[in-house]
């Protein structure tokens, strides 16, 4: 079995009480076949809460990863629909009667 390595990088930016994160999944099946999927997440600190940046980072990153998972699932679902059905064996259609 061949191993594959997919990489997820999370980029976090803070602007005042807002934290944004992007989770980018990069796949590379071959050197010529590289693709990326991006998920995004946002967190906003309630002004009455203590300013703990790590909490905003964690929330925004988790939301970005959740969005990434949903997007990846949608891509897989679309691939299943596109490729569903039996493999074409020379035009034979077993469900048709002769």
N, C-alpha and C positions, 0 to 999 in steps of 0.2 A: 504494500500500500504506500502511496506517495503522500508525504507530509506537505501541508500547505501552511504558509504563514500569512495571516492577515494582521494588519496593524491599525490600532485605534489611537489617535492623538487627540487630546482635549486642549483646546485653547480657551482660556478664561480671561475676561476683561471686566474691570470694575469701573463704575462711574457713579460716584456718590453712594447712594443706597441701592443701586442697581448692579447686579452681576449677570453677565451673559457668558454662555459657554457654547462652543461648537465642538462636537465630537465627529471626527472624520475617520471613517473606516476606509483603508486602502487595501485593495486586493491585487495580487499579481500572480495570475496563473502561468503566464510566460512573460519574458522581458518585453514583448510587444503588446501584451494584453493586460493593461493596468486600468483599474477603475476605482472610483471613490464614491462613497455615499456619506452625506453629512446630516447630522441631527443637531438641533438647536434647543437650548434651554435658557430660561431667565429666572432670576430670583430677585425679589425686592424686599429690603429690610423694613419692617414696621418701625416707624420713628420712636415708638416707646420701648423697643427692644434694645438690648446692649449691642454695640457695634463689634461683632465677632466675625471678621471676614471669612474665616474658614467655613462657617455655616452657610453663607451665601455661595461660596465656591462649591460646597458639597451639593447643595440643592440645585444650583444651575447645572452642574456636571451630571447629576443623576437624571435631571429632566432632559438634558441633551442626549444621554445614552438611551433613555426611554424612547425619545423621538427617533433616534437612529435605529433602534430595534424595530419600531413600527414601520419605518421606511424600508428596512431590509426585508421584513416580512412581506410587505406589499410587492416588492420586486420579485421575491420568490413566488408569491401567489400569481403574479402576472406571467412569470415563466412557466408555471404549471399549466395555466390556462392556454398559453400559446403552444405548448408542446404536448398537450393532453391527447389521448387517443392512442390507438395501436400504431405500431411502426408500419409504414407502408412497405409491403412485400411485393413490389413489382406491380402495383395497381390492383391487387386482389382485394376484394371487399367481402369478407366472410359473412357479413350480415345480410348481403343481398342474395336473393334466390336466383338461380340461373334461369 
